[in-house]
């Protein structure tokens, strides 16, 4: 049973709403922000954990004990969502949504893309059809009790609404539909009523069959309207199915309309463009599979739309938008602000750096330290790489350099515990945090050992390490030099910390070595949905910058 | 016969020239239309305000927008000229895509007569305040590049409700938070870019931030869109539309 059914446009306007029970707005807004905006479903595929897939078109999303099933239509773009408690299982809901979508597309003719509202009459007719379809769905489910509670409220509401507008409505109908016959309803034969009552049945449709006693219309007639309505619905639905089978025929003068109102993009005339686009992306060091997915997404959004510019240009624009959306973080991270508030609570802020061997973990950690030191924070650098010989000594060189560069030498210190196994790492981390607390350090930077992302034995200790140290931020350092492998690196590291904990952001190092081939950034963000905060642009301590999304997109598109 | 066809071709030529001129003019004038922008966090009521201002009616409901609402024939009062009204999505991922890109465009920024920043007074917690400050920071950095800035209306939606934060308190919190951001911004790392811009933005000064420093007016006005209590906001818009 559906508790809330909505039809809305990407512009945020709800065109049709049927709510049996109040569902918090955050449920459908969560769907929009997680699926439609962040497109997280395509990123991880874990949001959709339905056991049965009826269709690829029907998506499902769960939040706070509610489950939403949704379909979307293009041209004009509309989203159809049906929300119900996660405890209830509604069979055929996908089909129901798709049928409603078909009906909507068939009945509503207003130009929704331009922001217009649908015609009142059309909407009323749609409402009646919708209610019939809903009843049909309920019958299938067999939830009798649910039916009575759910229909009573909207029924009375819509009836009130109708009463006010009824006379006006019927008149309109006459003018539009019954011109040739010119007869009022009551005098009409049954045949005509069969044909035309679809619109007047809005009242009938809204009323439950059980509520009919005492109404103006006789019962038999009502039954007829119902039947004829169902017939019309089924006609529309079957027509739609036929249409999808048969090819669309183009009129003789369609090229003219194309000339004036822009070309309609089809699958065929996109193939060349999409090929060159994905080649462009791959040349920029974007992994082929991700380039393919990005281009597919663009194709999907473009097919069926009308473009006034050339198709390659429109596709480029779409790609630019897509990249901009991808690289922009969902919530802005303000590291200094967080450190400040942690400092106010007299707790050290713990940042941990992870990554593959040789990407520049220690170097970027030192750059971070330099930046924080220049902001007058006290930083404790901790050597948690107990594995590779020389790792601690390497950090000591950095710390000594930093000591010379800051005004007060006591602002930076090295905490180390020698070399050993995985248990030692957690012990050092814990010890460092305790030491920092006792000695009033503001920030603890944990340098971990580099590890191969596809070696489970090396990745496993990360979980224990994070559990022990509970870092405020886990940063993965990834290098811009790496190609396709960056996808797997980011994915594996992101999943290494156990349930409930992921990476917080990336630092992309060695950006000065790749020129404009910064595709690895796209790879890592696409694979995980984790944003990039800093980029390393050189050898010195000052060569750390925040990422400018505009810059990255411009570079990628050039 | 020859003369006739010559005349026809001449007429056609003139028509074409006229038509192209008209089309060009129309496109041109579209860019120079005065514009008002509605921005703010998700769920503050921007889309509702947009529909109310343009159609005088509210949709059944509204959800998080994915695309901006945009109209070129917005009239605040019958006798005034048509203007542009844009409602930008408030989701963080989409701000960069639509709002900031538009504000970076100098032509559009110049044509902007006023910016309506909508907030939900009931939801105005410290966290919400930080979010608003963050966005205002980005917006002001761009609008204050103009000699006279851009007038901003901080529309406190649902202001009449019992749980709503009073306006003076909202103003105080925002001012404090924006100054906080200014201080942090001075310490932050600069962003990567091709050209080295020497950060001469509004917030790079050492002065403590206050709304009085701004070049453009910054007004806090309450209202409630669902109850149709928008007169004060409309007055504000009308004032700027006349000038």
Interface residues (C-beta under 8 A of the other chain):
Chain A: X6 X8 X10 X11 X12 X13 X14 X15 X16 X17 X25 X28 X29 X32 X33 X36 X37 X38 X115 X117 X321 X324 X325 X328 X329 X330 X331 X332 X334 X336 X337 X340 X371 X374 X375 X511 X534 X535 X537 X544 X545 X546 X547 X548 X549 X550 X551
Chain B: X42 X43 X47 X51 X55 X59 X60 X61 X62 X63 X64 X65 X66 X67 X68 X69 X70 X71 X87 X89 X91 X92 X93 X94 X95 X96 X97 X101 X130 X134 X180 X181 X184 X187 X188 X189 X190 X191 X192 X193 X194
